């Protein structure tokens, strides 16, 4: 946002609505098109599972379009949740809703917690909507005074707007810094125009939203399967000593070493998650001693070369990457196994464990990647994460969204 002072004036303006006759004409054009949802779903090549979720969201947008205005007057929230497993292709699922709003002459915003995701989404959305001006906003953005039909922004940048968008997509609603941040949540609630709507995206929704879903208080679609129709990898419990103890002894626990060797032998890229930044470098050194012929690197939120190291890992120049929860989201490696060390640490809640486990099995070529929860003891977070993954697999099987039911 740049430097702001308490004494600086804050100016709030309103964006003029479309002229009534223009609005009516656009609504008449869209009324016929929306009756056939395939007009919005087919162009994007969605899987049947993705199309079902997008279709539900589109139906929500249309069916509540006029009711929205009445609700907004009473301060109600017009929200639809897409609860999709990691690797389900949430970005592709929002394209039909964006298309629908833009074709009506409206404006759409996609908000995500991190700057690197904003920069990653920019070329994808520009390619998907080539005739639309796309504006990206983040700390240091040169487009902060520009206006476009489609805005991609970090959640902090939503503070720039009030009643500006007809559709606001908020990605990763459970992630830092948006989750449990009243300031950002307040800012997000101000950006929709009267009559606008919010699409919330998450693989691990906050408990209160899960509760609203179970009580049928929140319109939603659950996407329980990935596009390749294989089950999510279920984490395996690996009882080992703590990372600190391994570092003190200067050697990996035998069970951990055996599992790492198996992953290395099968040719997988290996994520090694640790709870603290201070553990990254010592763990790198220990892994290099145990695997002298393997390229091992590490990164964290304090690493200025993080993007470069992730690129090397993606291109297989690096085989093992030691990291913190900074890479629990947004990184897709075609063939990867995941080792989460000290999963009994207080830092790792169930949502974080599910997200980290979701780095495995994301591709058609290697849908059955391995995930290990390595710790001295089991705890509630581990059990909750495993239960959530199993529940999603069970739901996907019940709906016929999983083709291969063979056990590993």
Phi, psi and omega in degrees: 000345185084180184288129180230141179239156179300327184273356181286138178290143177244118184254127180244127180236168180242141176275130182295140176285163177295152176300149186300318182291324177294317179300315182296318180297317179295321179295323179293322178295318185283332183304317181287320183294322186289338179296337176246093184298338181299336178298334180257336185268320187299317186300341189263359177064035181286150172289168180298325179292314179296317182297323179297317180292316179296321178298320177296318179293320178297317178300321177298314182300315184285313186296331183256009189302314182273330176295330179308315186298321179292319181293319182299326180296334179263007177079016180281159179261136179254089190236145173226129182257128168257105181263099188236138180299158176302136179082012182278347182087051183296324182300314180297330183291337182272349181302315180300320180293320178297315179302315181301314182290317181295322180294339176274001182085013180271180178240144182233150177228141174241117182249136181220153187294333192240146180298320184295330177288323175303313181292330178286323181287330185307304181295328180293317180285327176295323177290321181290326182233071188295337183266006184251139175282123180253126179247133178248133182234128177199173179302118181092003180296141179274356182257018189293345177252007180268158180235132178225169177289331181231123181244132174246126189214155166287157184299330178298326184289348176297341178296346180283346191239152170213124181051049186253338189233148175274335178221130176235118176259120180250111183271148176052058183295345181265003189262155169294138007263002186289316185295133179062027178243096184302326181296311182290324178293322176296315180300317181297326182288346182265348193275341180281141171290158169303126185096354179277178183216156177248135169249118180261135181240136177192146169267338181223076183299150175303156185305319183295325177287322175300322179294319178296324178296312182297330181266008179059034178262351184229116175302136187201167170224133178255126177251102189266356183228151174280168185298333183275000172063032172251152180293156173294139175298128179271124182301145176256135178279132182233109183276113182220171175286167182290160178301318181300320179291321177297321179293322177296321180276351179061034175202152179283147175298144186301320180293320178294316180299318180296317180293320178297320178297322178296316179294319180295321181292328181276001174084019182276150165283139190242116170276132173238104181269135175234155186283338186231145178300325183296342181272347187297303184296313177301323179291323176302312181299318182291320179293323179294325177291322182282334180230073187297335181264009185248136178283117182240130176226176179209158180205166180200183181293341181267001184270116180289341181260022185301313182299320179295318181291323177294321178297319177295323178293319180295325181273004178072009173294328174251133183262327178237132180234115177272129185207175176253191180294357178301334180252022180288344182226156167077002180245121179243121177243127187306317182229102186216149171244154186236127174241119178250111184268147183057048180293351175272005178290146182298333181297329185270096173275178185299320181298317179297319180295319178296318180296315180294318177300331181290356175286343183262150173071028186271345185252158177296327182288333182215068185285349184247048176299161185260142177230132180236131169261104184257120183197168178288327183210161176281152173217180186296321181298316179299313183294322179295318180297314180297318180297319180296318179296316179295322179296319178295319177297319179296318179295319179297320178294319180299323181274358181075027183264000177244126182271315187263108181259009180292144178284157177295000000 
